[in-house]
Amino acid sequence: MIPLAIPAALSGAKTLARSWWKAGLGAVVGAALALPVGQCQGASAERARQAAREADAALREAVKDAAIKERLAADRLENTLTIHQQSKERTDAIQAGPDDHVSAAQRRLNCQRLRDAGFSEAKLAGRC
């Protein structure tokens, strides 16, 4: 009985193969095509994740850069105000000093500066 069952099973297999071979071939071809497409989608998703990480890092750098620039601008403003205040204080101190008394050393220095600038001795005679 066993030998008769084998030809019957083979007959059924032949019938199945004759009628469904296109579907089997299609399944194999479909699987072969789906594998690269799935891999491409995975690579595309990884590129998108990498681009998102890069954009996030660029945003963090831009925020840090803006904070540094803001701090430097505040420091420049503070320095400018300090310089202006010190200049004003110096000018006020000079203006507040006595105008009537010039020391002999200051007079000699000023006369020498005038001579170096080209003033004649005749113009300086009464003052130096």
N, CA, C and O atoms as CSV, one atom per row, in Angstrom:
chain,resi,resn,atom,element,x,y,z
A,1,MET,N,N,0.789,-1.187,0.000
A,1,MET,CA,C,0.000,0.000,0.000
A,1,MET,C,C,0.843,1.268,0.000
A,1,MET,O,O,0.435,2.275,-0.580
A,2,ILE,N,N,1.912,1.243,0.585
A,2,ILE,CA,C,2.763,2.426,0.614
A,2,ILE,C,C,3.191,2.802,-0.792
A,2,ILE,O,O,3.167,3.986,-1.126
A,3,PRO,N,N,3.583,1.846,-1.636
A,3,PRO,CA,C,3.995,2.271,-2.968
A,3,PRO,C,C,2.856,2.911,-3.744
A,3,PRO,O,O,3.139,3.763,-4.586
A,4,LEU,N,N,1.623,2.578,-3.536
A,4,LEU,CA,C,0.516,3.189,-4.262
A,4,LEU,C,C,0.215,4.593,-3.735
A,4,LEU,O,O,-0.289,5.423,-4.491
A,5,ALA,N,N,0.500,4.884,-2.485
A,5,ALA,CA,C,0.213,6.194,-1.908
A,5,ALA,C,C,1.192,7.234,-2.422
A,5,ALA,O,O,0.827,8.402,-2.557
A,6,ILE,N,N,2.402,6.850,-2.706
A,6,ILE,CA,C,3.417,7.806,-3.178
A,6,ILE,C,C,3.042,8.357,-4.542
A,6,ILE,O,O,3.094,9.572,-4.736
A,7,PRO,N,N,2.655,7.488,-5.523
A,7,PRO,CA,C,2.282,8.074,-6.812
A,7,PRO,C,C,1.068,8.985,-6.706
A,7,PRO,O,O,0.963,9.946,-7.468
A,8,ALA,N,N,0.157,8.716,-5.795
A,8,ALA,CA,C,-1.022,9.567,-5.649
A,8,ALA,C,C,-0.611,10.926,-5.073
A,8,ALA,O,O,-1.144,11.960,-5.477
A,9,ALA,N,N,0.327,10.922,-4.141
A,9,ALA,CA,C,0.800,12.173,-3.558
A,9,ALA,C,C,1.579,12.964,-4.584
A,9,ALA,O,O,1.474,14.189,-4.654
A,10,LEU,N,N,2.371,12.249,-5.390
A,10,LEU,CA,C,3.130,12.943,-6.440
A,10,LEU,C,C,2.192,13.521,-7.481
A,10,LEU,O,O,2.446,14.598,-8.019
A,11,SER,N,N,1.139,12.833,-7.759
A,11,SER,CA,C,0.153,13.323,-8.717
A,11,SER,C,C,-0.479,14.610,-8.209
A,11,SER,O,O,-0.693,15.546,-8.979
A,12,GLY,N,N,-0.778,14.661,-6.916
A,12,GLY,CA,C,-1.352,15.877,-6.337
A,12,GLY,C,C,-0.339,17.016,-6.346
A,12,GLY,O,O,-0.694,18.172,-6.577
A,13,ALA,N,N,0.897,16.687,-6.098
A,13,ALA,CA,C,1.945,17.705,-6.094
A,13,ALA,C,C,2.154,18.252,-7.495
A,13,ALA,O,O,2.377,19.450,-7.668
A,14,LYS,N,N,2.084,17.382,-8.497
A,14,LYS,CA,C,2.238,17.835,-9.881
A,14,LYS,C,C,1.100,18.761,-10.263
A,14,LYS,O,O,1.310,19.776,-10.927
A,15,THR,N,N,-0.086,18.415,-9.849
A,15,THR,CA,C,-1.243,19.249,-10.154
A,15,THR,C,C,-1.099,20.617,-9.479
A,15,THR,O,O,-1.373,21.653,-10.086
A,16,LEU,N,N,-0.673,20.603,-8.234
A,16,LEU,CA,C,-0.478,21.853,-7.499
A,16,LEU,C,C,0.615,22.690,-8.161
A,16,LEU,O,O,0.475,23.905,-8.303
A,17,ALA,N,N,1.701,22.033,-8.563
A,17,ALA,CA,C,2.802,22.756,-9.190
A,17,ALA,C,C,2.374,23.342,-10.524
A,17,ALA,O,O,2.778,24.456,-10.857
A,18,ARG,N,N,1.574,22.633,-11.290
A,18,ARG,CA,C,1.117,23.134,-12.582
A,18,ARG,C,C,0.196,24.329,-12.441
A,18,ARG,O,O,0.235,25.240,-13.268
A,19,SER,N,N,-0.618,24.342,-11.423
A,19,SER,CA,C,-1.586,25.415,-11.313
A,19,SER,C,C,-1.079,26.598,-10.476
A,19,SER,O,O,-1.545,27.720,-10.675
A,20,TRP,N,N,-0.157,26.382,-9.564
A,20,TRP,CA,C,0.287,27.451,-8.656
A,20,TRP,C,C,1.747,27.867,-8.852
A,20,TRP,O,O,2.276,28.577,-7.997
A,21,TRP,N,N,2.397,27.480,-9.887
A,21,TRP,CA,C,3.809,27.819,-10.066
A,21,TRP,C,C,4.011,29.328,-10.260
A,21,TRP,O,O,5.032,29.881,-9.849
A,22,LYS,N,N,3.051,29.973,-10.875
A,22,LYS,CA,C,3.172,31.420,-11.081
A,22,LYS,C,C,3.098,32.171,-9.738
A,22,LYS,O,O,3.812,33.148,-9.514
A,23,ALA,N,N,2.228,31.694,-8.871
A,23,ALA,CA,C,2.098,32.334,-7.564
A,23,ALA,C,C,3.376,32.134,-6.746
A,23,ALA,O,O,3.833,33.057,-6.072
A,24,GLY,N,N,3.943,30.949,-6.805
A,24,GLY,CA,C,5.193,30.674,-6.083
A,24,GLY,C,C,6.336,31.521,-6.620
A,24,GLY,O,O,7.122,32.076,-5.853
A,25,LEU,N,N,6.422,31.617,-7.937
A,25,LEU,CA,C,7.457,32.439,-8.560
A,25,LEU,C,C,7.257,33.911,-8.196
A,25,LEU,O,O,8.218,34.633,-7.930
A,26,GLY,N,N,6.011,34.336,-8.188
A,26,GLY,CA,C,5.712,35.721,-7.809
A,26,GLY,C,C,6.100,36.006,-6.362
A,26,GLY,O,O,6.600,37.088,-6.054
A,27,ALA,N,N,5.872,35.039,-5.476
A,27,ALA,CA,C,6.236,35.222,-4.071
A,27,ALA,C,C,7.747,35.339,-3.919
A,27,ALA,O,O,8.233,36.159,-3.141
A,28,VAL,N,N,8.490,34.521,-4.659
A,28,VAL,CA,C,9.958,34.577,-4.590
A,28,VAL,C,C,10.463,35.910,-5.135
A,28,VAL,O,O,11.314,36.555,-4.523
A,29,VAL,N,N,9.933,36.320,-6.291
A,29,VAL,CA,C,10.344,37.598,-6.892
A,29,VAL,C,C,9.932,38.764,-5.985
A,29,VAL,O,O,10.700,39.710,-5.810
A,30,GLY,N,N,8.752,38.702,-5.421
A,30,GLY,CA,C,8.293,39.755,-4.517
A,30,GLY,C,C,9.185,39.880,-3.292
A,30,GLY,O,O,9.512,40.989,-2.869
A,31,ALA,N,N,9.575,38.761,-2.728
A,31,ALA,CA,C,10.466,38.785,-1.569
A,31,ALA,C,C,11.831,39.349,-1.959
A,31,ALA,O,O,12.439,40.110,-1.207
A,32,ALA,N,N,12.305,38.963,-3.155
A,32,ALA,CA,C,13.602,39.476,-3.616
A,32,ALA,C,C,13.553,40.992,-3.832
A,32,ALA,O,O,14.543,41.681,-3.585
A,33,LEU,N,N,12.421,41.513,-4.284
A,33,LEU,CA,C,12.293,42.958,-4.487
A,33,LEU,C,C,12.028,43.698,-3.178
A,33,LEU,O,O,12.455,44.842,-3.026
A,34,ALA,N,N,11.349,43.082,-2.254
A,34,ALA,CA,C,10.996,43.747,-0.998
A,34,ALA,C,C,12.207,43.916,-0.090
A,34,ALA,O,O,12.254,44.867,0.691
A,35,LEU,N,N,13.172,43.032,-0.169
A,35,LEU,CA,C,14.345,43.118,0.686
A,35,LEU,C,C,15.130,44.416,0.450
A,35,LEU,O,O,15.400,45.129,1.416
A,36,PRO,N,N,15.507,44.753,-0.791
A,36,PRO,CA,C,16.231,46.013,-0.979
A,36,PRO,C,C,15.381,47.241,-0.661
A,36,PRO,O,O,15.899,48.232,-0.146
A,37,VAL,N,N,14.103,47.189,-0.958
A,37,VAL,CA,C,13.239,48.332,-0.660
A,37,VAL,C,C,13.188,48.568,0.847
A,37,VAL,O,O,13.248,49.710,1.302
A,38,GLY,N,N,13.080,47.504,1.608
A,38,GLY,CA,C,13.072,47.626,3.062
A,38,GLY,C,C,14.396,48.168,3.581
A,38,GLY,O,O,14.421,48.980,4.505
A,39,GLN,N,N,15.485,47.721,2.992
A,39,GLN,CA,C,16.789,48.224,3.407
A,39,GLN,C,C,16.933,49.703,3.055
A,39,GLN,O,O,17.491,50.470,3.839
A,40,CYS,N,N,16.435,50.113,1.884
A,40,CYS,CA,C,16.504,51.519,1.496
A,40,CYS,C,C,15.689,52.383,2.455
A,40,CYS,O,O,16.101,53.485,2.815
A,41,GLN,N,N,14.535,51.872,2.861
A,41,GLN,CA,C,13.718,52.638,3.796
A,41,GLN,C,C,14.412,52.761,5.143
A,41,GLN,O,O,14.305,53.797,5.800
A,42,GLY,N,N,15.111,51.738,5.556
A,42,GLY,CA,C,15.855,51.795,6.808
A,42,GLY,C,C,16.987,52.801,6.725
A,42,GLY,O,O,17.217,53.560,7.666
A,43,ALA,N,N,17.699,52.812,5.599
A,43,ALA,CA,C,18.786,53.774,5.419
A,43,ALA,C,C,18.231,55.192,5.347
A,43,ALA,O,O,18.834,56.127,5.874
A,44,SER,N,N,17.092,55.346,4.700
A,44,SER,CA,C,16.464,56.660,4.599
A,44,SER,C,C,16.042,57.159,5.973
A,44,SER,O,O,16.207,58.336,6.293
A,45,ALA,N,N,15.503,56.270,6.774
A,45,ALA,CA,C,15.095,56.655,8.122
A,45,ALA,C,C,16.320,57.034,8.963
A,45,ALA,O,O,16.258,57.967,9.763
A,46,GLU,N,N,17.420,56.321,8.784
A,46,GLU,CA,C,18.646,56.645,9.525
A,46,GLU,C,C,19.189,58.004,9.085
A,46,GLU,O,O,19.649,58.788,9.916
A,47,ARG,N,N,19.137,58.284,7.786
A,47,ARG,CA,C,19.572,59.602,7.307
A,47,ARG,C,C,18.691,60.699,7.889
A,47,ARG,O,O,19.189,61.768,8.244
A,48,ALA,N,N,17.407,60.452,7.991
A,48,ALA,CA,C,16.496,61.447,8.564
A,48,ALA,C,C,16.799,61.668,10.047
A,48,ALA,O,O,16.780,62.803,10.522
A,49,ARG,N,N,17.079,60.583,10.778
A,49,ARG,CA,C,17.433,60.716,12.194
A,49,ARG,C,C,18.747,61.487,12.350
A,49,ARG,O,O,18.884,62.316,13.249
A,50,GLN,N,N,19.719,61.203,11.460
A,50,GLN,CA,C,21.002,61.901,11.512
A,50,GLN,C,C,20.809,63.389,11.209
A,50,GLN,O,O,21.405,64.242,11.867
A,51,ALA,N,N,19.988,63.694,10.224
A,51,ALA,CA,C,19.718,65.099,9.899
A,51,ALA,C,C,19.039,65.805,11.070
A,51,ALA,O,O,19.334,66.968,11.346
A,52,ALA,N,N,18.140,65.117,11.753
A,52,ALA,CA,C,17.473,65.707,12.918
A,52,ALA,C,C,18.476,65.959,14.047
A,52,ALA,O,O,18.415,66.993,14.711
A,53,ARG,N,N,19.403,65.012,14.266
A,53,ARG,CA,C,20.428,65.210,15.294
A,53,ARG,C,C,21.332,66.392,14.941
A,53,ARG,O,O,21.687,67.188,15.810
A,54,GLU,N,N,21.700,66.503,13.666
A,54,GLU,CA,C,22.550,67.617,13.234
A,54,GLU,C,C,21.829,68.954,13.389
A,54,GLU,O,O,22.430,69.942,13.811
A,55,ALA,N,N,20.553,68.982,13.050
A,55,ALA,CA,C,19.771,70.221,13.200
A,55,ALA,C,C,19.664,70.599,14.673
A,55,ALA,O,O,19.753,71.776,15.022
A,56,ASP,N,N,19.475,69.610,15.532
A,56,ASP,CA,C,19.393,69.871,16.972
A,56,ASP,C,C,20.721,70.415,17.497
A,56,ASP,O,O,20.741,71.356,18.291
A,57,ALA,N,N,21.825,69.823,17.055
A,57,ALA,CA,C,23.147,70.307,17.487
A,57,ALA,C,C,23.397,71.721,16.971
A,57,ALA,O,O,23.956,72.551,17.688
A,58,ALA,N,N,22.990,72.002,15.741
A,58,ALA,CA,C,23.167,73.349,15.187
A,58,ALA,C,C,22.340,74.369,15.968
A,58,ALA,O,O,22.792,75.489,16.206
A,59,LEU,N,N,21.143,73.983,16.359
A,59,LEU,CA,C,20.294,74.880,17.153
A,59,LEU,C,C,20.924,75.160,18.514
A,59,LEU,O,O,20.923,76.301,18.975
A,60,ARG,N,N,21.458,74.129,19.156
A,60,ARG,CA,C,22.113,74.330,20.449
A,60,ARG,C,C,23.311,75.266,20.307
A,60,ARG,O,O,23.517,76.143,21.146
A,61,GLU,N,N,24.098,75.085,19.253
A,61,GLU,CA,C,25.254,75.957,19.014
A,61,GLU,C,C,24.805,77.388,18.764
A,61,GLU,O,O,25.441,78.327,19.244
A,62,ALA,N,N,23.725,77.567,18.023
A,62,ALA,CA,C,23.223,78.914,17.747
A,62,ALA,C,C,22.755,79.597,19.030
A,62,ALA,O,O,22.966,80.796,19.212
A,63,VAL,N,N,22.123,78.836,19.913
A,63,VAL,CA,C,21.669,79.401,21.188
A,63,VAL,C,C,22.866,79.800,22.050
A,63,VAL,O,O,22.862,80.872,22.655
A,64,LYS,N,N,23.895,78.943,22.111
A,64,LYS,CA,C,25.098,79.267,22.870
A,64,LYS,C,C,25.777,80.505,22.289
A,64,LYS,O,O,26.199,81.395,23.027
A,65,ASP,N,N,25.879,80.552,20.957
A,65,ASP,CA,C,26.516,81.674,20.279
A,65,ASP,C,C,25.769,82.982,20.562
A,65,ASP,O,O,26.389,84.017,20.807
A,66,ALA,N,N,24.455,82.926,20.527
A,66,ALA,CA,C,23.658,84.125,20.794
A,66,ALA,C,C,23.849,84.590,22.236
A,66,ALA,O,O,23.922,85.791,22.493
A,67,ALA,N,N,23.930,83.658,23.169
A,67,ALA,CA,C,24.136,84.026,24.577
A,67,ALA,C,C,25.504,84.669,24.772
A,67,ALA,O,O,25.635,85.645,25.510
A,68,ILE,N,N,26.512,84.126,24.117
A,68,ILE,CA,C,27.854,84.696,24.220
A,68,ILE,C,C,27.887,86.095,23.624
A,68,ILE,O,O,28.463,87.009,24.213
A,69,LYS,N,N,27.276,86.266,22.465
A,69,LYS,CA,C,27.247,87.584,21.828
A,69,LYS,C,C,26.490,88.591,22.692
A,69,LYS,O,O,26.884,89.754,22.782
A,70,GLU,N,N,25.428,88.156,23.312
A,70,GLU,CA,C,24.658,89.044,24.188
A,70,GLU,C,C,25.497,89.485,25.385
A,70,GLU,O,O,25.494,90.657,25.761
A,71,ARG,N,N,26.213,88.532,25.975
A,71,ARG,CA,C,27.059,88.861,27.124
A,71,ARG,C,C,28.189,89.816,26.713
A,71,ARG,O,O,28.506,90.752,27.447
A,72,LEU,N,N,28.791,89.583,25.553
A,72,LEU,CA,C,29.862,90.461,25.085
A,72,LEU,C,C,29.342,91.861,24.777
A,72,LEU,O,O,30.026,92.849,25.045
A,73,ALA,N,N,28.149,91.953,24.223
A,73,ALA,CA,C,27.562,93.269,23.956
A,73,ALA,C,C,27.312,94.023,25.258
A,73,ALA,O,O,27.552,95.228,25.333
A,74,ALA,N,N,26.838,93.327,26.270
A,74,ALA,CA,C,26.621,93.970,27.574
A,74,ALA,C,C,27.950,94.433,28.171
A,74,ALA,O,O,28.029,95.514,28.756
A,75,ASP,N,N,28.994,93.611,28.023
A,75,ASP,CA,C,30.317,94.007,28.520
A,75,ASP,C,C,30.840,95.234,27.776
A,75,ASP,O,O,31.404,96.137,28.394
A,76,ARG,N,N,30.659,95.275,26.456
A,76,ARG,CA,C,31.100,96.439,25.683
A,76,ARG,C,C,30.359,97.696,26.107
A,76,ARG,O,O,30.955,98.766,26.227
A,77,LEU,N,N,29.063,97.564,26.334
A,77,LEU,CA,C,28.279,98.718,26.773
A,77,LEU,C,C,28.775,99.205,28.136
A,77,LEU,O,O,28.938,100.406,28.346
A,78,GLU,N,N,29.010,98.285,29.044
A,78,GLU,CA,C,29.503,98.653,30.376
A,78,GLU,C,C,30.861,99.338,30.271
A,78,GLU,O,O,31.101,100.340,30.945
A,79,ASN,N,N,31.750,98.809,29.434
A,79,ASN,CA,C,33.067,99.415,29.254
A,79,ASN,C,C,32.958,100.808,28.641
A,79,ASN,O,O,33.668,101.724,29.055
A,80,THR,N,N,32.079,100.971,27.664
A,80,THR,CA,C,31.897,102.276,27.036
A,80,THR,C,C,31.397,103.295,28.044
A,80,THR,O,O,31.877,104.428,28.069
A,81,LEU,N,N,30.447,102.909,28.869
A,81,LEU,CA,C,29.934,103.823,29.895
A,81,LEU,C,C,31.017,104.179,30.912
A,81,LEU,O,O,31.114,105.330,31.338
A,82,THR,N,N,31.824,103.203,31.301
A,82,THR,CA,C,32.909,103.458,32.251
A,82,THR,C,C,33.934,104.422,31.657
A,82,THR,O,O,34.370,105.362,32.322
A,83,ILE,N,N,34.314,104.184,30.402
A,83,ILE,CA,C,35.285,105.051,29.736
A,83,ILE,C,C,34.738,106.470,29.627
A,83,ILE,O,O,35.455,107.439,29.880
A,84,HIS,N,N,33.495,106.587,29.259
A,84,HIS,CA,C,32.879,107.915,29.141
A,84,HIS,C,C,32.854,108.627,30.500
A,84,HIS,O,O,33.165,109.815,30.586
A,85,GLN,N,N,32.488,107.907,31.546
A,85,GLN,CA,C,32.434,108.496,32.887
A,85,GLN,C,C,33.824,108.938,33.334
A,85,GLN,O,O,33.974,110.032,33.879
A,86,GLN,N,N,34.836,108.112,33.114
A,86,GLN,CA,C,36.198,108.476,33.508
A,86,GLN,C,C,36.695,109.687,32.718
A,86,GLN,O,O,37.375,110.553,33.269
A,87,SER,N,N,36.361,109.747,31.444
A,87,SER,CA,C,36.748,110.892,30.621
A,87,SER,C,C,36.087,112.169,31.141
A,87,SER,O,O,36.720,113.222,31.213
A,88,LYS,N,N,34.830,112.062,31.496
A,88,LYS,CA,C,34.108,113.221,32.030
A,88,LYS,C,C,34.721,113.670,33.358
A,88,LYS,O,O,34.871,114.868,33.597
A,89,GLU,N,N,35.071,112.725,34.210
A,89,GLU,CA,C,35.686,113.065,35.486
A,89,GLU,C,C,37.033,113.748,35.284
A,89,GLU,O,O,37.347,114.710,35.984
A,90,ARG,N,N,37.837,113.262,34.332
A,90,ARG,CA,C,39.126,113.902,34.050
A,90,ARG,C,C,38.930,115.321,33.542
A,90,ARG,O,O,39.614,116.249,33.975
A,91,THR,N,N,37.988,115.480,32.619
A,91,THR,CA,C,37.723,116.814,32.073
A,91,THR,C,C,37.239,117.755,33.176
A,91,THR,O,O,37.667,118.908,33.238
A,92,ASP,N,N,36.366,117.282,34.031
A,92,ASP,CA,C,35.869,118.111,35.126
A,92,ASP,C,C,36.993,118.482,36.095
A,92,ASP,O,O,37.042,119.608,36.592
A,93,ALA,N,N,37.894,117.532,36.362
A,93,ALA,CA,C,39.011,117.809,37.269
A,93,ALA,C,C,39.949,118.851,36.673
A,93,ALA,O,O,40.441,119.727,37.384
A,94,ILE,N,N,40.195,118.757,35.380
A,94,ILE,CA,C,41.060,119.743,34.721
A,94,ILE,C,C,40.402,121.113,34.753
A,94,ILE,O,O,41.053,122.119,35.034
A,95,GLN,N,N,39.109,121.145,34.463
A,95,GLN,CA,C,38.384,122.411,34.429
A,95,GLN,C,C,38.282,123.036,35.831
A,95,GLN,O,O,38.226,124.258,35.964
A,96,ALA,N,N,38.259,122.204,36.858
A,96,ALA,CA,C,38.101,122.710,38.219
A,96,ALA,C,C,39.400,123.257,38.795
A,96,ALA,O,O,39.380,123.942,39.818
A,97,GLY,N,N,40.535,122.965,38.152
A,97,GLY,CA,C,41.835,123.418,38.661
A,97,GLY,C,C,42.015,124.927,38.519
A,97,GLY,O,O,41.299,125.568,37.750
A,98,PRO,N,N,42.973,125.496,39.259
A,98,PRO,CA,C,43.200,126.948,39.201
A,98,PRO,C,C,43.795,127.350,37.854
A,98,PRO,O,O,44.656,126.652,37.318
A,99,ASP,N,N,43.340,128.466,37.313
A,99,ASP,CA,C,43.827,128.954,36.030
A,99,ASP,C,C,44.908,130.016,36.194
A,99,ASP,O,O,45.660,130.273,35.254
A,100,ASP,N,N,44.999,130.623,37.343
A,100,ASP,CA,C,45.866,131.785,37.506
A,100,ASP,C,C,47.319,131.438,37.821
A,100,ASP,O,O,48.206,132.262,37.599
A,101,HIS,N,N,47.575,130.257,38.323
A,101,HIS,CA,C,48.936,129.945,38.738
A,101,HIS,C,C,49.530,128.858,37.843
A,101,HIS,O,O,49.024,127.737,37.788
A,102,VAL,N,N,50.610,129.207,37.143
A,102,VAL,CA,C,51.354,128.252,36.321
A,102,VAL,C,C,52.753,128.175,36.912
A,102,VAL,O,O,53.406,129.199,37.113
A,103,SER,N,N,53.206,126.974,37.188
A,103,SER,CA,C,54.535,126.834,37.803
A,103,SER,C,C,55.623,127.179,36.795
A,103,SER,O,O,55.391,127.199,35.586
A,104,ALA,N,N,56.799,127.447,37.313
A,104,ALA,CA,C,57.934,127.801,36.459
A,104,ALA,C,C,58.280,126.652,35.521
A,104,ALA,O,O,58.625,126.885,34.363
A,105,ALA,N,N,58.196,125.439,35.994
A,105,ALA,CA,C,58.505,124.281,35.157
A,105,ALA,C,C,57.484,124.160,34.027
A,105,ALA,O,O,57.846,123.854,32.891
A,106,GLN,N,N,56.216,124.398,34.336
A,106,GLN,CA,C,55.188,124.330,33.289
A,106,GLN,C,C,55.406,125.438,32.264
A,106,GLN,O,O,55.235,125.224,31.064
A,107,ARG,N,N,55.789,126.638,32.746
A,107,ARG,CA,C,56.031,127.748,31.836
A,107,ARG,C,C,57.200,127.427,30.898
A,107,ARG,O,O,57.087,127.645,29.692
A,108,ARG,N,N,58.323,126.912,31.425
A,108,ARG,CA,C,59.479,126.573,30.586
A,108,ARG,C,C,59.123,125.499,29.570
A,108,ARG,O,O,59.537,125.577,28.414
A,109,LEU,N,N,58.358,124.496,29.990
A,109,LEU,CA,C,57.948,123.423,29.080
A,109,LEU,C,C,57.075,123.975,27.966
A,109,LEU,O,O,57.252,123.621,26.800
A,110,ASN,N,N,56.131,124.843,28.322
A,110,ASN,CA,C,55.246,125.406,27.297
A,110,ASN,C,C,56.020,126.302,26.329
A,110,ASN,O,O,55.750,126.296,25.128
A,111,CYS,N,N,56.971,127.066,26.844
A,111,CYS,CA,C,57.781,127.912,25.958
A,111,CYS,C,C,58.609,127.061,25.001
A,111,CYS,O,O,58.736,127.384,23.820
A,112,GLN,N,N,59.167,125.978,25.518
A,112,GLN,CA,C,59.949,125.099,24.641
A,112,GLN,C,C,59.058,124.471,23.566
A,112,GLN,O,O,59.482,124.328,22.419
A,113,ARG,N,N,57.874,124.110,23.916
A,113,ARG,CA,C,56.937,123.552,22.924
A,113,ARG,C,C,56.616,124.585,21.848
A,113,ARG,O,O,56.537,124.253,20.665
A,114,LEU,N,N,56.432,125.837,22.260
A,114,LEU,CA,C,56.144,126.886,21.281
A,114,LEU,C,C,57.344,127.125,20.362
A,114,LEU,O,O,57.175,127.334,19.161
A,115,ARG,N,N,58.557,127.094,20.927
A,115,ARG,CA,C,59.749,127.232,20.086
A,115,ARG,C,C,59.856,126.077,19.101
A,115,ARG,O,O,60.178,126.284,17.931
A,116,ASP,N,N,59.587,124.855,19.571
A,116,ASP,CA,C,59.648,123.680,18.682
A,116,ASP,C,C,58.600,123.762,17.580
A,116,ASP,O,O,58.796,123.229,16.488
A,117,ALA,N,N,57.478,124.437,17.872
A,117,ALA,CA,C,56.412,124.570,16.881
A,117,ALA,C,C,56.722,125.668,15.858
A,117,ALA,O,O,56.024,125.776,14.850
A,118,GLY,N,N,57.768,126.492,16.102
A,118,GLY,CA,C,58.161,127.485,15.115
A,118,GLY,C,C,57.877,128.919,15.491
A,118,GLY,O,O,58.031,129.802,14.647
A,119,PHE,N,N,57.472,129.195,16.709
A,119,PHE,CA,C,57.253,130.580,17.125
A,119,PHE,C,C,58.609,131.274,17.303
A,119,PHE,O,O,59.573,130.666,17.769
A,120,SER,N,N,58.664,132.530,16.932
A,120,SER,CA,C,59.924,133.281,17.049
A,120,SER,C,C,60.114,133.763,18.488
A,120,SER,O,O,59.165,133.869,19.264
A,121,GLU,N,N,61.369,134.049,18.810
A,121,GLU,CA,C,61.690,134.529,20.152
A,121,GLU,C,C,61.072,135.897,20.408
A,121,GLU,O,O,60.777,136.247,21.551
A,122,ALA,N,N,60.875,136.674,19.338
A,122,ALA,CA,C,60.292,138.005,19.496
A,122,ALA,C,C,58.858,137.905,20.017
A,122,ALA,O,O,58.436,138.709,20.849
A,123,LYS,N,N,58.112,136.912,19.524
A,123,LYS,CA,C,56.732,136.737,19.975
A,123,LYS,C,C,56.666,136.189,21.397
A,123,LYS,O,O,55.697,136.424,22.119
A,124,LEU,N,N,57.704,135.457,21.790
A,124,LEU,CA,C,57.709,134.812,23.096
A,124,LEU,C,C,58.438,135.635,24.165
A,124,LEU,O,O,58.445,135.235,25.329
A,125,ALA,N,N,59.040,136.749,23.816
A,125,ALA,CA,C,59.928,137.484,24.716
A,125,ALA,C,C,59.235,137.896,26.006
A,125,ALA,O,O,59.804,137.732,27.085
A,126,GLY,N,N,58.071,138.404,25.922
A,126,GLY,CA,C,57.412,138.886,27.126
A,126,GLY,C,C,56.825,137.791,27.984
A,126,GLY,O,O,56.532,138.016,29.158
A,127,ARG,N,N,56.654,136.663,27.448
A,127,ARG,CA,C,55.967,135.591,28.178
A,127,ARG,C,C,56.922,134.516,28.694
A,127,ARG,O,O,56.631,133.896,29.717
A,128,CYS,N,N,58.025,134.277,28.041
A,128,CYS,CA,C,58.904,133.156,28.416
A,128,CYS,C,C,60.125,133.611,29.148
A,128,CYS,O,O,60.959,132.790,29.530
